[in-house]
């Protein structure tokens, strides 16, 4: 099993991806460059996290000035 497959299997077991509350997100973009796997992108005036890429590291939540990011 390769590293990519192992990471995917690990995420599926934990199912702990982070999420961004669209109502709280101010779309400042602070979280996006800090995500080590590029799981965050803009969508409809706010940022969204691609749960299939998220490593659940919490980096995005720690830098969000609006506290819009939490564990799913």
Z-matrix of the N, CA and C atoms (Angstrom, degrees):
N
C 1 1.466
C 2 1.525 1 107.74
N 3 1.323 2 115.07 1 131.26
C 4 1.451 3 120.33 2 178.84
C 5 1.521 4 111.98 3 -79.63
N 6 1.316 5 116.17 4 169.91
C 7 1.465 6 121.90 5 -178.77
C 8 1.520 7 111.80 6 -61.40
N 9 1.315 8 117.31 7 -42.59
C 10 1.464 9 120.99 8 -179.80
C 11 1.536 10 110.79 9 -61.62
N 12 1.313 11 116.68 10 -44.60
C 13 1.467 12 120.95 11 179.18
C 14 1.527 13 110.63 12 -65.06
N 15 1.319 14 116.93 13 -38.50
C 16 1.464 15 120.66 14 179.42
C 17 1.527 16 110.91 15 -65.62
N 18 1.328 17 117.15 16 -41.94
C 19 1.471 18 120.94 17 178.13
C 20 1.525 19 110.39 18 -62.57
N 21 1.327 20 116.43 19 -42.88
C 22 1.462 21 120.53 20 -179.77
C 23 1.528 22 110.39 21 -62.97
N 24 1.319 23 116.47 22 -44.67
C 25 1.459 24 120.21 23 179.33
C 26 1.524 25 110.85 24 -63.52
N 27 1.322 26 117.81 25 -40.89
C 28 1.456 27 122.59 26 178.60
C 29 1.529 28 110.66 27 -61.23
N 30 1.332 29 117.69 28 -45.93
C 31 1.469 30 121.53 29 179.47
C 32 1.522 31 111.20 30 -63.41
N 33 1.329 32 116.91 31 -38.80
C 34 1.461 33 119.96 32 -179.62
C 35 1.516 34 111.35 33 -65.55
N 36 1.313 35 117.39 34 -35.13
C 37 1.458 36 121.33 35 179.23
C 38 1.530 37 109.80 36 -69.39
N 39 1.321 38 116.91 37 -45.12
C 40 1.466 39 120.36 38 -176.59
C 41 1.521 40 113.17 39 -78.54
N 42 1.332 41 117.81 40 -37.56
C 43 1.469 42 123.00 41 -177.50
C 44 1.527 43 111.79 42 46.34
N 45 1.329 44 115.96 43 49.95
C 46 1.460 45 121.11 44 -176.39
C 47 1.529 46 112.41 45 -116.11
N 48 1.304 47 118.71 46 27.38
C 49 1.458 48 120.43 47 -178.93
C 50 1.522 49 110.58 48 -57.99
N 51 1.301 50 115.84 49 149.02
C 52 1.464 51 121.28 50 178.17
C 53 1.520 52 109.79 51 -82.15
N 54 1.317 53 116.59 52 161.46
C 55 1.464 54 121.65 53 177.92
C 56 1.524 55 108.82 54 -136.59
N 57 1.312 56 114.94 55 156.34
C 58 1.467 57 121.60 56 178.53
C 59 1.518 58 108.17 57 -112.69
N 60 1.316 59 116.01 58 126.73
C 61 1.469 60 121.66 59 177.25
C 62 1.527 61 107.90 60 -76.68
N 63 1.339 62 116.25 61 110.77
C 64 1.465 63 121.74 62 -176.61
C 65 1.526 64 112.02 63 -59.86
N 66 1.318 65 118.01 64 -31.67
C 67 1.460 66 121.36 65 -180.00
C 68 1.516 67 113.56 66 -73.50
N 69 1.317 68 116.74 67 -23.56
C 70 1.464 69 121.71 68 -178.96
C 71 1.526 70 112.18 69 -98.51
N 72 1.330 71 116.41 70 -27.91
C 73 1.470 72 122.01 71 -178.09
C 74 1.527 73 110.18 72 -61.73
N 75 1.342 74 115.44 73 129.76
C 76 1.464 75 120.64 74 178.55
C 77 1.537 76 111.13 75 -99.10
N 78 1.344 77 116.62 76 6.94
C 79 1.461 78 123.60 77 176.30
C 80 1.528 79 112.95 78 57.26
N 81 1.329 80 115.72 79 37.11
C 82 1.466 81 119.69 80 179.93
C 83 1.523 82 112.36 81 -76.69
N 84 1.346 83 117.08 82 -24.40
C 85 1.452 84 121.36 83 177.88
C 86 1.518 85 114.80 84 84.15
N 87 1.314 86 118.46 85 5.32
C 88 1.461 87 121.39 86 -178.81
C 89 1.523 88 111.88 87 -58.89
N 90 1.309 89 117.14 88 -37.21
C 91 1.465 90 121.97 89 -176.13
C 92 1.526 91 113.44 90 -71.85
N 93 1.300 92 117.02 91 -34.54
C 94 1.467 93 121.04 92 -170.61
C 95 1.529 94 114.12 93 -57.82
N 96 1.332 95 120.17 94 -52.18
C 97 1.467 96 118.70 95 -178.55
C 98 1.526 97 113.69 96 -70.93
N 99 1.320 98 117.73 97 -18.44
C 100 1.462 99 120.51 98 -179.78
C 101 1.518 100 113.34 99 -83.59
N 102 1.322 101 118.44 100 -12.06
C 103 1.464 102 121.53 101 179.59
C 104 1.531 103 108.86 102 -72.53
N 105 1.339 104 117.46 103 119.87
C 106 1.465 105 119.53 104 -175.72
C 107 1.529 106 114.88 105 -69.97
N 108 1.331 107 117.93 106 -13.89
C 109 1.468 108 120.42 107 -178.82
C 110 1.526 109 113.07 108 -118.99
N 111 1.323 110 117.79 109 8.41
C 112 1.460 111 120.57 110 177.72
C 113 1.510 112 114.19 111 64.67
N 114 1.335 113 116.74 112 37.64
C 115 1.466 114 120.88 113 -176.65
C 116 1.528 115 113.43 114 -86.93
N 117 1.336 116 118.09 115 -3.46
C 118 1.460 117 121.03 116 -175.39
C 119 1.523 118 110.14 117 -110.82
N 120 1.339 119 115.64 118 134.19
C 121 1.463 120 121.37 119 178.19
C 122 1.522 121 109.30 120 -146.57
N 123 1.328 122 115.30 121 158.52
C 124 1.463 123 120.43 122 177.63
C 125 1.519 124 109.89 123 -77.82
N 126 1.346 125 115.23 124 142.14
C 127 1.460 126 120.34 125 177.59
C 128 1.519 127 108.49 126 -155.97
N 129 1.288 128 117.35 127 111.94
C 130 1.456 129 121.84 128 174.60
C 131 1.522 130 115.07 129 65.45
N 132 1.314 131 117.29 130 37.45
C 133 1.461 132 120.52 131 176.34
C 134 1.518 133 114.63 132 86.67
N 135 1.320 134 117.18 133 8.08
C 136 1.463 135 120.86 134 174.56
C 137 1.531 136 108.01 135 -150.07
N 138 1.303 137 116.40 136 171.45
C 139 1.466 138 121.19 137 179.58
C 140 1.523 139 109.45 138 -93.34
N 141 1.334 140 115.77 139 150.00
C 142 1.457 141 122.03 140 175.97
C 143 1.517 142 109.09 141 -131.51
N 144 1.333 143 115.84 142 151.40
C 145 1.455 144 122.02 143 178.33
C 146 1.527 145 108.58 144 -107.51
N 147 1.312 146 116.01 145 128.84
C 148 1.453 147 122.05 146 175.56
C 149 1.530 148 106.75 147 -80.08
N 150 1.325 149 116.50 148 105.87
C 151 1.465 150 121.45 149 -175.57
C 152 1.524 151 112.40 150 -61.37
N 153 1.324 152 117.82 151 -26.27
C 154 1.458 153 119.81 152 -179.48
C 155 1.533 154 111.86 153 -72.92
N 156 1.326 155 117.28 154 -18.02
C 157 1.465 156 121.72 155 178.11
C 158 1.529 157 112.51 156 -102.03
N 159 1.313 158 117.23 157 -25.08
C 160 1.465 159 122.76 158 -173.02
C 161 1.531 160 111.43 159 -60.53
N 162 1.329 161 116.38 160 132.26
C 163 1.460 162 122.65 161 178.41
C 164 1.530 163 111.99 162 -94.55
N 165 1.317 164 116.92 163 -2.23
C 166 1.462 165 122.40 164 -177.84
C 167 1.524 166 112.28 165 60.82
N 168 1.329 167 116.00 166 36.74
C 169 1.464 168 119.68 167 -178.99
C 170 1.527 169 112.03 168 -80.90
N 171 1.342 170 117.11 169 -23.67
C 172 1.453 171 120.99 170 178.20
C 173 1.516 172 115.32 171 84.02
N 174 1.316 173 117.60 172 2.59
C 175 1.461 174 120.75 173 -179.86
C 176 1.520 175 111.27 174 -58.54
N 177 1.318 176 117.03 175 -43.20
C 178 1.463 177 121.48 176 -178.62
C 179 1.534 178 110.74 177 -60.86
N 180 1.311 179 116.59 178 -44.25
C 181 1.465 180 120.87 179 -178.91
C 182 1.525 181 110.93 180 -64.40
N 183 1.317 182 116.25 181 -35.10
C 184 1.462 183 119.41 182 -177.37
C 185 1.528 184 113.20 183 -72.18
N 186 1.347 185 117.85 184 -21.95
C 187 1.465 186 119.93 185 -179.12
C 188 1.530 187 113.57 186 -103.27
N 189 1.327 188 118.34 187 -8.57
C 190 1.463 189 121.49 188 -176.24
C 191 1.530 190 111.13 189 -69.66
N 192 1.346 191 117.20 190 116.42
C 193 1.470 192 119.67 191 -178.42
C 194 1.527 193 113.59 192 -72.85
N 195 1.334 194 117.24 193 -16.21
C 196 1.466 195 121.06 194 -178.70
C 197 1.529 196 112.21 195 -100.21
N 198 1.316 197 117.06 196 0.37
C 199 1.486 198 122.17 197 -177.44
C 200 1.528 199 110.94 198 53.48
N 201 1.326 200 115.75 199 41.25
C 202 1.469 201 121.72 200 -177.40
C 203 1.522 202 112.90 201 -92.09
N 204 1.331 203 118.30 202 -1.73
C 205 1.456 204 121.52 203 -174.43
C 206 1.523 205 110.31 204 -114.82
N 207 1.340 206 114.49 205 131.76
C 208 1.467 207 119.97 206 179.46
C 209 1.519 208 109.35 207 -147.20
N 210 1.333 209 116.46 208 169.20
C 211 1.466 210 120.68 209 176.31
C 212 1.525 211 109.17 210 -66.27
N 213 1.316 212 115.08 211 140.01
C 214 1.466 213 120.10 212 179.30
C 215 1.506 214 111.28 213 -72.81
